[in-house]
Amino acid sequence: MLTQKEWEMDRFNTLLKVTPPLPPWIAYPDIEPSDMFFRMGDGESLITDIHIYLKYTSENERHQYLNKYKEPTDWVGLYPKT
């Protein structure tokens, strides 16, 4: 059984490192940030993937991602603090 950290690193190395997740306002533009969709199922998985990606990617790639996908006003707080 994998620990949480092992699971995160495996997910990052096998998927997210190659294909960074799109932010929710791009992946699901018609769904409001407060919708339950982002608290369970595919929406929750997307948010989790974003956090994993930002946690394990290089500082340079993290910086590029955050600059490319700036949080809109209604999504401020999505990205974890460094």
TIRO-2110 file (N, C-alpha, C; in Angstrom, 1 decimal):
// TIRO-2110
0.8, -1.2, 0.0, N, 1, A
0.0, 0.0, 0.0, CA, 1, A
0.9, 1.2, 0.0, C, 1, A
0.6, 2.2, -0.9, N, 2, A
1.4, 3.4, -1.0, CA, 2, A
1.0, 4.4, 0.1, C, 2, A
2.0, 5.2, 0.5, N, 3, A
1.7, 6.3, 1.4, CA, 3, A
1.2, 7.4, 0.5, C, 3, A
0.6, 8.4, 1.2, N, 4, A
0.1, 9.6, 0.4, CA, 4, A
1.2, 10.2, -0.4, C, 4, A
2.4, 10.4, 0.1, N, 5, A
3.5, 11.0, -0.6, CA, 5, A
3.9, 10.1, -1.8, C, 5, A
4.0, 8.8, -1.6, N, 6, A
4.3, 7.9, -2.7, CA, 6, A
3.3, 8.0, -3.8, C, 6, A
2.0, 8.0, -3.4, N, 7, A
1.0, 8.1, -4.4, CA, 7, A
1.1, 9.4, -5.2, C, 7, A
1.3, 10.5, -4.5, N, 8, A
1.4, 11.8, -5.2, CA, 8, A
2.6, 11.8, -6.1, C, 8, A
3.8, 11.3, -5.7, N, 9, A
5.0, 11.3, -6.5, CA, 9, A
4.8, 10.4, -7.7, C, 9, A
4.1, 9.3, -7.5, N, 10, A
3.8, 8.4, -8.6, CA, 10, A
2.9, 9.1, -9.7, C, 10, A
1.9, 9.7, -9.2, N, 11, A
0.9, 10.4, -10.1, CA, 11, A
1.7, 11.6, -10.8, C, 11, A
2.5, 12.3, -10.1, N, 12, A
3.3, 13.4, -10.7, CA, 12, A
4.2, 12.8, -11.8, C, 12, A
5.0, 11.8, -11.5, N, 13, A
6.0, 11.2, -12.4, CA, 13, A
5.4, 10.5, -13.6, C, 13, A
4.2, 9.9, -13.4, N, 14, A
3.6, 9.1, -14.5, CA, 14, A
2.6, 9.9, -15.4, C, 14, A
2.1, 11.0, -14.9, N, 15, A
1.1, 11.7, -15.6, CA, 15, A
1.3, 13.2, -15.6, C, 15, A
1.4, 13.8, -14.5, N, 16, A
1.3, 15.3, -14.4, CA, 16, A
2.6, 16.0, -14.9, C, 16, A
3.7, 15.3, -14.7, N, 17, A
5.0, 15.9, -15.1, CA, 17, A
5.0, 16.1, -16.7, C, 17, A
4.4, 15.2, -17.4, N, 18, A
4.3, 15.2, -18.8, CA, 18, A
3.1, 16.1, -19.3, C, 18, A
2.0, 16.0, -18.6, N, 19, A
0.8, 16.7, -19.0, CA, 19, A
0.3, 17.5, -17.8, C, 19, A
0.8, 18.7, -17.6, N, 20, A
0.3, 19.5, -16.4, CA, 20, A
-1.3, 19.7, -16.5, C, 20, A
-2.0, 19.7, -15.4, N, 21, A
-3.4, 19.9, -15.5, CA, 21, A
-3.8, 21.3, -15.8, C, 21, A
-4.9, 21.4, -16.6, N, 22, A
-5.4, 22.7, -16.9, CA, 22, A
-6.1, 23.3, -15.6, C, 22, A
-6.1, 24.6, -15.4, N, 23, A
-6.8, 25.1, -14.3, CA, 23, A
-8.4, 24.9, -14.5, C, 23, A
-9.1, 24.9, -13.4, N, 24, A
-10.6, 24.6, -13.6, CA, 24, A
-11.3, 25.6, -14.4, C, 24, A
-10.9, 26.9, -14.4, N, 25, A
-11.7, 27.8, -15.2, CA, 25, A
-11.5, 27.6, -16.7, C, 25, A
-10.4, 26.9, -17.1, N, 26, A
-10.2, 26.5, -18.5, CA, 26, A
-10.8, 25.1, -18.8, C, 26, A
-10.6, 24.2, -17.9, N, 27, A
-11.0, 22.8, -18.1, CA, 27, A
-12.6, 22.7, -18.0, C, 27, A
-13.2, 23.5, -17.1, N, 28, A
-14.6, 23.5, -16.9, CA, 28, A
-15.1, 24.9, -16.8, C, 28, A
-15.1, 25.7, -17.9, N, 29, A
-15.4, 27.1, -17.9, CA, 29, A
-16.9, 27.4, -17.5, C, 29, A
-17.8, 26.5, -17.6, N, 30, A
-19.2, 26.7, -17.3, CA, 30, A
-19.6, 26.4, -15.9, C, 30, A
-18.6, 25.9, -15.1, N, 31, A
-19.0, 25.5, -13.7, CA, 31, A
-18.4, 26.5, -12.8, C, 31, A
-19.3, 27.0, -11.9, N, 32, A
-18.9, 28.0, -10.9, CA, 32, A
-17.9, 27.4, -9.9, C, 32, A
-17.0, 28.2, -9.4, N, 33, A
-16.0, 27.7, -8.4, CA, 33, A
-16.6, 27.1, -7.1, C, 33, A
-17.8, 27.6, -6.7, N, 34, A
-18.5, 27.1, -5.5, CA, 34, A
-19.3, 25.9, -5.8, C, 34, A
-19.4, 25.4, -7.0, N, 35, A
-20.2, 24.2, -7.3, CA, 35, A
-19.6, 23.0, -6.6, C, 35, A
-20.5, 22.1, -6.2, N, 36, A
-20.1, 20.9, -5.5, CA, 36, A
-19.2, 20.0, -6.4, C, 36, A
-19.3, 20.2, -7.7, N, 37, A
-18.5, 19.5, -8.7, CA, 37, A
-17.0, 19.5, -8.3, C, 37, A
-16.5, 20.6, -7.7, N, 38, A
-15.1, 20.8, -7.3, CA, 38, A
-14.9, 20.2, -5.9, C, 38, A
-15.8, 19.6, -5.3, N, 39, A
-15.7, 19.1, -4.0, CA, 39, A
-15.7, 17.5, -4.0, C, 39, A
-16.1, 17.0, -5.2, N, 40, A
-16.1, 15.5, -5.3, CA, 40, A
-16.0, 15.2, -6.8, C, 40, A
-15.6, 14.0, -7.1, N, 41, A
-15.5, 13.5, -8.5, CA, 41, A
-14.4, 14.1, -9.3, C, 41, A
-14.7, 14.3, -10.6, N, 42, A
-13.7, 14.8, -11.5, CA, 42, A
-13.2, 16.2, -11.1, C, 42, A
-14.0, 17.1, -10.7, N, 43, A
-13.6, 18.4, -10.3, CA, 43, A
-12.6, 18.4, -9.1, C, 43, A
-12.9, 17.6, -8.1, N, 44, A
-12.0, 17.4, -7.0, CA, 44, A
-10.7, 16.8, -7.4, C, 44, A
-10.8, 15.8, -8.3, N, 45, A
-9.5, 15.2, -8.8, CA, 45, A
-8.7, 16.2, -9.6, C, 45, A
-9.3, 17.1, -10.3, N, 46, A
-8.5, 18.2, -11.0, CA, 46, A
-7.8, 19.1, -10.0, C, 46, A
-8.5, 19.5, -9.0, N, 47, A
-7.9, 20.4, -8.0, CA, 47, A
-6.8, 19.7, -7.3, C, 47, A
-7.0, 18.4, -7.0, N, 48, A
-5.9, 17.6, -6.3, CA, 48, A
-4.7, 17.5, -7.3, C, 48, A
-4.9, 17.3, -8.6, N, 49, A
-3.8, 17.2, -9.5, CA, 49, A
-3.1, 18.5, -9.6, C, 49, A
-3.8, 19.6, -9.6, N, 50, A
-3.1, 20.9, -9.6, CA, 50, A
-2.2, 21.1, -8.4, C, 50, A
-2.7, 20.7, -7.2, N, 51, A
-1.9, 20.8, -6.0, CA, 51, A
-0.6, 19.9, -6.1, C, 51, A
-0.8, 18.7, -6.6, N, 52, A
0.3, 17.8, -6.7, CA, 52, A
1.3, 18.3, -7.7, C, 52, A
0.8, 18.8, -8.8, N, 53, A
1.7, 19.3, -9.9, CA, 53, A
2.6, 20.5, -9.3, C, 53, A
1.9, 21.4, -8.6, N, 54, A
2.6, 22.6, -8.1, CA, 54, A
3.6, 22.2, -6.9, C, 54, A
3.3, 21.1, -6.3, N, 55, A
4.1, 20.7, -5.1, CA, 55, A
5.4, 20.0, -5.6, C, 55, A
5.3, 19.3, -6.7, N, 56, A
6.5, 18.4, -7.1, CA, 56, A
7.2, 18.9, -8.4, C, 56, A
6.7, 19.9, -9.1, N, 57, A
7.4, 20.4, -10.3, CA, 57, A
8.5, 21.3, -9.9, C, 57, A
9.4, 21.5, -10.8, N, 58, A
10.6, 22.4, -10.6, CA, 58, A
10.1, 23.8, -10.3, C, 58, A
10.9, 24.6, -9.7, N, 59, A
10.6, 26.0, -9.3, CA, 59, A
10.3, 26.8, -10.6, C, 59, A
11.1, 26.5, -11.7, N, 60, A
11.0, 27.2, -12.9, CA, 60, A
9.6, 26.9, -13.6, C, 60, A
9.3, 25.6, -13.6, N, 61, A
8.0, 25.2, -14.2, CA, 61, A
6.8, 25.6, -13.4, C, 61, A
7.0, 25.7, -12.1, N, 62, A
5.9, 26.2, -11.2, CA, 62, A
5.7, 27.7, -11.6, C, 62, A
6.7, 28.4, -11.6, N, 63, A
6.7, 29.8, -12.0, CA, 63, A
6.0, 30.0, -13.3, C, 63, A
6.4, 29.3, -14.3, N, 64, A
5.8, 29.4, -15.6, CA, 64, A
4.3, 29.1, -15.6, C, 64, A
3.9, 28.0, -14.9, N, 65, A
2.5, 27.6, -14.8, CA, 65, A
1.7, 28.7, -14.1, C, 65, A
2.2, 29.3, -13.0, N, 66, A
1.5, 30.3, -12.3, CA, 66, A
1.3, 31.6, -13.1, C, 66, A
2.3, 31.9, -13.9, N, 67, A
2.3, 33.1, -14.8, CA, 67, A
1.3, 32.8, -16.0, C, 67, A
1.4, 31.6, -16.5, N, 68, A
0.5, 31.3, -17.7, CA, 68, A
-1.0, 31.3, -17.3, C, 68, A
-1.2, 30.7, -16.1, N, 69, A
-2.6, 30.5, -15.6, CA, 69, A
-2.9, 31.3, -14.3, C, 69, A
-2.8, 32.6, -14.5, N, 70, A
-3.1, 33.5, -13.3, CA, 70, A
-4.5, 33.3, -12.8, C, 70, A
-4.7, 33.2, -11.5, N, 71, A
-6.0, 33.0, -10.9, CA, 71, A
-7.0, 34.2, -11.2, C, 71, A
-8.1, 33.9, -11.8, N, 72, A
-9.1, 34.9, -11.9, CA, 72, A
-9.6, 35.3, -10.5, C, 72, A
-10.3, 36.4, -10.4, N, 73, A
-10.8, 36.9, -9.1, CA, 73, A
-11.6, 35.8, -8.4, C, 73, A
-12.5, 35.1, -9.1, N, 74, A
-13.3, 34.1, -8.4, CA, 74, A
-12.6, 32.8, -8.1, C, 74, A
-11.3, 32.7, -8.5, N, 75, A
-10.6, 31.5, -8.1, CA, 75, A
-9.4, 31.8, -7.2, C, 75, A
-9.2, 33.0, -6.8, N, 76, A
-8.1, 33.4, -5.9, CA, 76, A
-8.1, 32.5, -4.7, C, 76, A
-6.9, 31.9, -4.4, N, 77, A
-6.8, 31.0, -3.3, CA, 77, A
-6.7, 29.6, -3.7, C, 77, A
-6.9, 29.3, -5.0, N, 78, A
-6.8, 27.9, -5.5, CA, 78, A
-5.4, 27.4, -5.3, C, 78, A
-4.4, 28.2, -5.8, N, 79, A
-3.0, 27.7, -5.7, CA, 79, A
-2.5, 27.8, -4.3, C, 79, A
-1.8, 26.7, -3.9, N, 80, A
-1.3, 26.6, -2.5, CA, 80, A
-0.2, 27.7, -2.4, C, 80, A
0.0, 28.2, -1.2, N, 81, A
1.1, 29.1, -0.9, CA, 81, A
2.4, 28.4, -0.9, C, 81, A
3.5, 29.1, -1.3, N, 82, A
4.8, 28.4, -1.3, CA, 82, A
5.6, 28.7, 0.0, C, 82, A
END
